[in-house]
């Protein structure tokens, strides 16, 4: 495990070296979780990620590669009528 040095300025902001920012893919405005060990010596940083971001990226890739279908096509394949309330009763 590599050790990196970060600095704290007079306003309490932590400066992360550019090489480490690139390695962790940190961008301005990213949120980080910080875990402090009981003895207070070790800090662990973890980038806060929105789980929907990866889902949205997957959906966009599937769409661009033509592997999606619209709701009407899906309903027709499944025998579901979108125009008839009775078919939705189950």
C-alpha positions in Angstrom: 0.0 0.0 0.0 1.4 3.3 -1.1 1.6 6.3 1.3 0.8 9.7 0.0 1.2 13.1 1.7 -1.6 15.5 1.7 -1.5 19.0 3.2 -4.1 21.0 5.1 -4.3 24.7 4.5 -5.3 27.4 7.0 -9.0 27.0 6.1 -8.9 23.3 6.8 -8.9 22.2 3.2 -7.0 19.1 2.2 -4.8 19.3 -0.9 -4.5 16.0 -2.7 -1.4 15.7 -5.0 -2.3 15.7 -8.8 -0.8 12.2 -9.4 -3.1 10.8 -6.6 -6.1 12.8 -8.0 -5.5 11.3 -11.4 -5.0 7.7 -10.0 -8.3 8.0 -8.0 -10.1 9.9 -10.9 -11.0 12.7 -8.5 -12.6 15.7 -10.1 -13.5 19.1 -8.5 -16.6 18.8 -6.5 -16.3 15.1 -5.9 -17.4 14.0 -2.4 -15.2 11.7 -0.3 -16.0 9.6 2.7 -13.4 9.8 5.4 -12.9 7.0 8.0 -10.7 7.7 11.1 -9.2 4.8 13.0 -9.7 4.7 16.8 -6.2 5.8 17.5 -6.8 8.7 15.2 -3.6 8.1 13.1 -4.9 6.5 9.9 -7.3 8.3 7.5 -9.0 6.3 4.8 -10.6 8.1 1.9 -13.3 6.6 -0.4 -14.9 8.4 -3.3 -18.6 8.8 -2.9 -20.3 7.4 -6.0 -23.9 7.7 -7.0 -25.0 4.1 -7.9 -27.3 5.4 -10.5 -24.4 6.9 -12.5 -23.1 3.5 -13.5 -26.6 2.3 -14.2 -27.2 5.3 -16.5 -23.9 4.8 -18.3 -24.9 1.1 -18.9 -28.3 2.1 -20.2 -26.8 4.7 -22.5 -24.3 2.1 -23.9 -27.1 -0.4 -24.5 -29.1 2.2 -26.3 -26.2 3.4 -28.5 -25.5 -0.3 -29.4 -29.1 -0.9 -30.4 -29.9 -3.4 -27.7 -32.9 -1.6 -26.3 -36.5 -1.5 -27.4 -39.3 0.9 -26.7 -42.1 0.2 -24.3 -44.7 -0.6 -27.0 -42.4 -3.2 -28.6 -41.7 -4.9 -25.3 -45.4 -4.9 -24.3 -46.4 -6.4 -27.7 -43.8 -9.2 -27.3 -45.1 -9.9 -23.8 -48.8 -9.8 -24.8 -49.5 -6.7 -22.8 -51.9 -4.1 -24.1 -50.9 -0.6 -23.1 -54.3 0.7 -24.3 -56.5 -1.6 -22.2 -56.7 -1.3 -18.4 -57.9 -4.9 -18.1 -54.6 -6.4 -19.3 -52.9 -4.6 -16.4 -55.1 -6.1 -13.8 -53.1 -9.4 -13.7 
